[in-house]
């Protein structure tokens, strides 16, 4: 919004010319989201405590988590406010891709809010039934996918990391593929959110990687040099990714061990959905498997655990998702979180290296 309001004034005051630069607006999107998180964090925490909206630790996690019962949850509201306000302030609001990621973020955020509300306020232990939860997620992702598919400027060609000449065009099958990426990312982040600060660290690393990817794909010179698809207007998504990083840093201030507040589904579902949407728009969908490797591992650990138990009656892990397995192996919670962050940083660096290794 500031870009749309202030940049036209550059013909009168040269200072306003800085608003044309995505890098400038991305930096201030990070700062703005961080400041908003710091400002509203204590208020959100107090509000949740006042209304007794706290996490109920049942039999799904290790016994060591029992002391966390009552910790305010639904703190993802803080992240959503910071991300959306910062994006609206610093992004080009005439850019259709910005509106798509905003729609995706709000859509998944509402689903997460509904699920948390049922669990924490209505005291319905299971929350939103899986068939409704997945159904609404698919609807939101379908709208995003159709919006892209019907755009004349958008291509259904896939960019395969490490292979510059392998660019299959999957045509109409791009729609279910995009849905799979977005919904899969949303639920993978949701599964990762099980320890203090665990999910938000990899989310920020993934957002940082896609900030660079989006910026590169939105520039003809960078995309031509790196032999990656050029997506006109995709560079604006760097501002949105910056907002996620700033909001994540601010939330981590309150969510670091021992957490004063939990993210809840209202935070994890939209963050995953937003990252999946950015991956789809920037035409680096498959790269998400590498850069978001922590989320993939967490999701696969649950899948393998369920399949093994139902088919053989035996568990692969002591408990799934896999971060609980390491807890039961004797690892302390902060050690698990920091080690997963380290792995996430490594995976983000490896994913960025694939932009050149083709």
PLY file of the C-alpha trace (Angstrom):
ply
format ascii 1.0
element vertex 358
property float x
property float y
property float z
element edge 357
property int vertex1
property int vertex2
end_header
0.00 0.00 0.00
2.83 2.39 0.82
4.35 1.52 -2.55
1.10 2.38 -4.34
0.63 5.59 -2.36
4.15 6.94 -2.09
6.12 5.71 -5.11
4.15 7.94 -7.56
5.52 10.91 -5.59
9.09 10.10 -6.72
8.70 12.49 -9.63
8.35 15.31 -7.11
10.51 14.05 -4.26
13.33 11.74 -5.36
13.46 10.11 -1.93
10.29 8.14 -2.69
12.13 6.36 -5.47
13.35 3.83 -2.87
9.85 2.34 -2.78
10.34 0.88 -6.24
12.96 -1.53 -4.90
11.67 -4.87 -3.69
14.76 -5.31 -1.52
14.02 -2.08 0.38
10.39 -3.00 0.95
11.28 -6.57 1.95
13.65 -5.35 4.65
11.01 -3.07 6.10
8.36 -5.78 5.84
10.59 -7.90 8.10
11.08 -5.03 10.55
7.40 -4.07 10.54
6.20 -7.63 11.18
8.78 -8.01 13.96
7.71 -4.78 15.67
4.01 -5.68 15.38
4.69 -9.08 16.96
6.58 -7.47 19.84
3.80 -4.94 20.39
0.80 -7.26 20.30
2.48 -10.38 21.73
1.95 -9.54 25.42
-1.62 -8.37 24.74
-2.51 -11.57 22.83
-0.98 -13.72 25.59
-2.93 -11.90 28.31
-6.15 -12.10 26.29
-5.81 -15.85 25.81
-5.02 -16.36 29.51
-8.00 -14.24 30.55
-10.35 -16.37 28.47
-8.56 -19.57 29.58
-7.74 -20.59 26.02
-4.94 -22.96 26.88
-3.42 -26.14 25.51
-4.82 -29.35 26.93
-2.10 -32.01 26.91
-3.73 -35.40 26.49
-2.30 -38.82 25.80
-0.99 -37.88 22.35
2.40 -36.70 23.57
5.10 -37.70 26.05
4.34 -37.59 29.77
6.99 -34.88 30.14
4.60 -32.45 28.41
1.95 -32.63 31.12
3.31 -29.52 32.81
2.53 -27.52 29.66
-1.21 -27.92 30.11
-2.89 -24.55 30.30
-0.26 -22.68 28.29
-2.09 -20.18 26.06
-2.54 -21.43 22.52
-3.90 -19.87 19.29
-0.88 -17.56 19.36
-0.75 -17.94 15.60
-3.24 -15.08 15.51
-0.31 -12.85 16.39
1.65 -14.18 13.40
-1.26 -13.72 11.00
-1.83 -10.13 12.06
1.86 -9.27 11.72
2.23 -10.99 8.33
-0.92 -9.56 6.78
-0.49 -5.99 8.05
3.17 -5.90 7.03
2.39 -7.34 3.58
-0.42 -4.86 2.95
1.82 -1.98 4.00
4.89 -2.84 1.93
3.77 -4.97 -1.03
2.45 -3.80 -4.39
-1.26 -4.36 -3.84
-1.96 -4.36 -7.57
0.02 -7.62 -7.85
-2.33 -10.61 -8.28
0.16 -13.03 -6.71
0.11 -11.04 -3.48
-3.65 -11.35 -3.33
-3.40 -15.11 -3.91
-1.00 -15.65 -1.00
-3.12 -13.40 1.20
-6.22 -15.42 0.29
-4.39 -18.67 0.99
-3.09 -17.40 4.34
-6.48 -16.15 5.50
-8.27 -19.26 4.21
-6.01 -21.72 6.02
-5.96 -19.39 9.02
-9.75 -19.55 9.33
-9.66 -23.35 9.14
-7.01 -23.44 11.85
-8.95 -20.94 13.97
-12.08 -23.07 13.71
-10.17 -26.20 14.72
-8.53 -24.46 17.70
-11.82 -22.88 18.75
-13.55 -26.25 18.88
-10.69 -27.77 20.88
-9.94 -24.93 23.29
-13.24 -23.08 23.72
-15.96 -25.62 22.95
-13.72 -28.29 24.57
-14.28 -30.72 21.72
-11.10 -32.75 22.12
-10.70 -33.82 18.48
-11.53 -30.37 17.13
-12.64 -30.12 13.53
-13.27 -33.57 12.07
-10.51 -34.59 9.60
-12.90 -34.93 6.65
-14.07 -31.35 7.10
-10.59 -30.07 7.86
-9.06 -31.60 4.73
-12.13 -30.75 2.68
-11.89 -27.03 3.42
-8.13 -27.09 2.89
-8.62 -28.63 -0.54
-11.22 -25.99 -1.42
-8.85 -23.14 -0.52
-5.97 -24.75 -2.42
-8.25 -25.48 -5.40
-9.21 -21.80 -5.67
-5.51 -20.84 -5.64
-4.66 -23.50 -8.24
-7.54 -22.47 -10.52
-6.56 -18.83 -10.19
-3.09 -19.67 -11.45
-4.20 -22.17 -14.10
-6.63 -19.72 -15.70
-4.02 -16.98 -15.87
-2.66 -16.57 -19.39
0.71 -15.50 -18.00
1.14 -18.69 -15.99
2.64 -21.97 -17.17
1.91 -25.57 -16.17
5.52 -26.56 -16.77
7.39 -27.99 -13.80
10.90 -26.89 -12.89
12.92 -29.87 -11.71
15.89 -29.02 -9.44
19.34 -29.89 -10.86
17.96 -30.54 -14.38
17.80 -27.51 -16.67
16.33 -29.44 -19.63
13.81 -31.49 -17.67
10.68 -29.32 -17.73
7.59 -31.51 -18.14
4.30 -29.82 -18.94
1.60 -31.59 -16.94
-1.27 -29.49 -18.29
-4.54 -29.74 -16.39
-2.93 -32.17 -13.92
-1.14 -29.11 -12.56
-4.30 -28.31 -10.59
-4.30 -31.45 -8.39
-0.51 -31.20 -8.17
-0.71 -27.64 -6.83
-3.40 -28.71 -4.36
-1.15 -31.53 -3.14
1.77 -29.13 -2.62
-0.25 -26.51 -0.75
-2.32 -28.86 1.43
0.68 -31.11 2.05
2.84 -28.18 3.17
0.08 -26.91 5.46
-0.35 -30.21 7.27
3.39 -30.96 7.40
4.03 -27.70 9.27
1.08 -28.52 11.52
2.62 -31.89 12.44
5.99 -30.25 13.16
4.46 -27.86 15.68
4.93 -30.06 18.75
7.81 -28.55 20.74
8.57 -25.02 21.92
9.94 -23.08 18.95
10.28 -26.17 16.76
8.01 -25.25 13.84
8.70 -21.53 13.60
12.46 -21.98 13.04
12.17 -24.13 9.87
9.30 -21.92 8.70
11.60 -18.90 8.79
14.40 -20.81 7.03
12.00 -21.94 4.31
10.63 -18.42 3.95
14.17 -17.05 3.63
14.99 -19.55 0.88
11.81 -18.74 -1.04
12.39 -15.03 -0.54
15.54 -15.43 -2.62
13.88 -17.81 -5.09
10.90 -15.50 -5.63
13.13 -12.48 -6.08
15.25 -14.34 -8.64
12.28 -15.68 -10.62
10.79 -12.19 -10.76
13.85 -10.73 -12.50
14.66 -11.44 -16.14
18.42 -11.07 -15.64
18.61 -13.41 -12.63
16.27 -16.03 -14.08
18.13 -16.02 -17.40
21.49 -16.37 -15.67
20.29 -19.15 -13.36
18.29 -20.91 -16.10
15.10 -20.86 -14.02
11.58 -19.86 -15.13
10.90 -16.13 -15.27
7.59 -15.28 -13.59
6.64 -11.66 -14.10
5.55 -10.14 -10.79
6.69 -13.09 -8.66
9.47 -10.99 -7.16
6.85 -9.21 -5.08
6.44 -12.42 -3.07
9.81 -11.62 -1.48
7.99 -8.94 0.54
5.49 -11.52 1.77
8.24 -13.98 2.69
10.00 -11.19 4.54
6.84 -10.56 6.53
6.76 -14.24 7.53
10.37 -14.04 8.71
9.73 -10.92 10.80
6.54 -12.32 12.30
8.30 -15.63 13.01
11.13 -13.90 14.83
8.66 -11.91 16.90
6.63 -14.98 17.76
9.77 -16.92 18.70
10.45 -14.30 21.38
7.38 -15.61 23.22
7.46 -19.22 21.95
11.10 -20.05 22.80
11.58 -22.71 25.48
9.89 -22.60 27.92
7.06 -21.23 25.78
4.75 -18.51 27.07
2.37 -19.18 24.18
1.76 -21.86 21.56
1.10 -21.34 17.87
-1.91 -23.61 17.47
-3.47 -24.66 14.18
-4.40 -21.04 13.51
-0.69 -20.42 13.01
0.76 -23.66 11.65
-1.86 -24.36 8.97
-1.71 -20.92 7.28
2.08 -20.72 7.48
2.42 -24.07 5.72
-0.28 -23.19 3.22
1.38 -19.84 2.50
4.78 -21.42 1.90
3.20 -24.02 -0.36
1.45 -21.26 -2.31
4.69 -19.31 -2.71
6.41 -22.48 -3.93
3.70 -23.03 -6.54
3.65 -19.42 -7.76
7.44 -19.22 -8.02
7.48 -22.47 -10.07
9.76 -24.20 -7.56
7.24 -26.62 -6.15
9.57 -29.63 -6.03
12.25 -27.58 -4.26
9.93 -27.44 -1.26
10.68 -31.12 -0.57
14.33 -30.19 0.05
14.09 -26.78 1.67
11.21 -27.95 3.84
12.89 -31.26 4.54
12.17 -31.06 8.28
8.45 -30.85 7.55
8.70 -33.74 5.09
10.52 -35.93 7.63
7.95 -35.14 10.32
5.05 -35.97 8.00
6.65 -39.18 6.72
7.35 -40.35 10.26
3.62 -40.19 11.00
2.73 -41.93 7.73
5.23 -44.75 8.29
4.14 -45.14 11.91
0.46 -45.49 10.96
1.11 -47.87 8.04
3.44 -50.05 10.10
1.12 -50.26 13.08
-1.95 -51.06 10.98
-0.20 -53.60 8.76
2.21 -55.28 11.21
1.00 -54.21 14.63
4.45 -52.75 15.29
5.70 -49.18 15.58
8.67 -47.84 13.62
9.29 -45.04 16.12
8.77 -44.86 19.87
6.28 -42.09 19.11
5.38 -40.01 16.07
5.94 -37.33 14.84
9.65 -38.04 15.02
10.51 -35.20 17.42
8.62 -37.13 20.12
10.69 -40.22 19.27
13.86 -38.33 20.13
12.27 -37.06 23.35
11.58 -40.63 24.44
15.15 -41.53 23.48
16.29 -39.08 26.17
17.06 -35.94 24.17
16.14 -32.72 25.95
13.53 -30.56 24.22
15.83 -27.54 23.56
18.47 -29.85 22.03
15.94 -31.37 19.63
14.67 -27.93 18.59
18.11 -26.44 17.97
19.32 -29.50 16.07
16.24 -29.40 13.85
16.93 -25.69 13.23
20.51 -26.54 12.23
19.26 -29.17 9.79
16.76 -26.67 8.41
19.52 -24.12 7.77
21.61 -26.75 5.99
18.65 -27.81 3.84
17.87 -24.19 2.96
21.47 -23.64 1.82
21.45 -26.86 -0.20
18.17 -25.86 -1.85
19.58 -22.48 -2.88
22.64 -24.19 -4.35
20.37 -26.06 -6.76
19.54 -22.74 -8.45
23.05 -22.78 -9.88
23.72 -26.52 -10.06
21.87 -27.35 -13.27
0 1
1 2
2 3
3 4
4 5
5 6
6 7
7 8
8 9
9 10
10 11
11 12
12 13
13 14
14 15
15 16
16 17
17 18
18 19
19 20
20 21
21 22
22 23
23 24
24 25
25 26
26 27
27 28
28 29
29 30
30 31
31 32
32 33
33 34
34 35
35 36
36 37
37 38
38 39
39 40
40 41
41 42
42 43
43 44
44 45
45 46
46 47
47 48
48 49
49 50
50 51
51 52
52 53
53 54
54 55
55 56
56 57
57 58
58 59
59 60
60 61
61 62
62 63
63 64
64 65
65 66
66 67
67 68
68 69
69 70
70 71
71 72
72 73
73 74
74 75
75 76
76 77
77 78
78 79
79 80
80 81
81 82
82 83
83 84
84 85
85 86
86 87
87 88
88 89
89 90
90 91
91 92
92 93
93 94
94 95
95 96
96 97
97 98
98 99
99 100
100 101
101 102
102 103
103 104
104 105
105 106
106 107
107 108
108 109
109 110
110 111
111 112
112 113
113 114
114 115
115 116
116 117
117 118
118 119
119 120
120 121
121 122
122 123
123 124
124 125
125 126
126 127
127 128
128 129
129 130
130 131
131 132
132 133
133 134
134 135
135 136
136 137
137 138
138 139
139 140
140 141
141 142
142 143
143 144
144 145
145 146
146 147
147 148
148 149
149 150
150 151
151 152
152 153
153 154
154 155
155 156
156 157
157 158
158 159
159 160
160 161
161 162
162 163
163 164
164 165
165 166
166 167
167 168
168 169
169 170
170 171
171 172
172 173
173 174
174 175
175 176
176 177
177 178
178 179
179 180
180 181
181 182
182 183
183 184
184 185
185 186
186 187
187 188
188 189
189 190
190 191
191 192
192 193
193 194
194 195
195 196
196 197
197 198
198 199
199 200
200 201
201 202
202 203
203 204
204 205
205 206
206 207
207 208
208 209
209 210
210 211
211 212
212 213
213 214
214 215
215 216
216 217
217 218
218 219
219 220
220 221
221 222
222 223
223 224
224 225
225 226
226 227
227 228
228 229
229 230
230 231
231 232
232 233
233 234
234 235
235 236
236 237
237 238
238 239
239 240
240 241
241 242
242 243
243 244
244 245
245 246
246 247
247 248
248 249
249 250
250 251
251 252
252 253
253 254
254 255
255 256
256 257
257 258
258 259
259 260
260 261
261 262
262 263
263 264
264 265
265 266
266 267
267 268
268 269
269 270
270 271
271 272
272 273
273 274
274 275
275 276
276 277
277 278
278 279
279 280
280 281
281 282
282 283
283 284
284 285
285 286
286 287
287 288
288 289
289 290
290 291
291 292
292 293
293 294
294 295
295 296
296 297
297 298
298 299
299 300
300 301
301 302
302 303
303 304
304 305
305 306
306 307
307 308
308 309
309 310
310 311
311 312
312 313
313 314
314 315
315 316
316 317
317 318
318 319
319 320
320 321
321 322
322 323
323 324
324 325
325 326
326 327
327 328
328 329
329 330
330 331
331 332
332 333
333 334
334 335
335 336
336 337
337 338
338 339
339 340
340 341
341 342
342 343
343 344
344 345
345 346
346 347
347 348
348 349
349 350
350 351
351 352
352 353
353 354
354 355
355 356
356 357
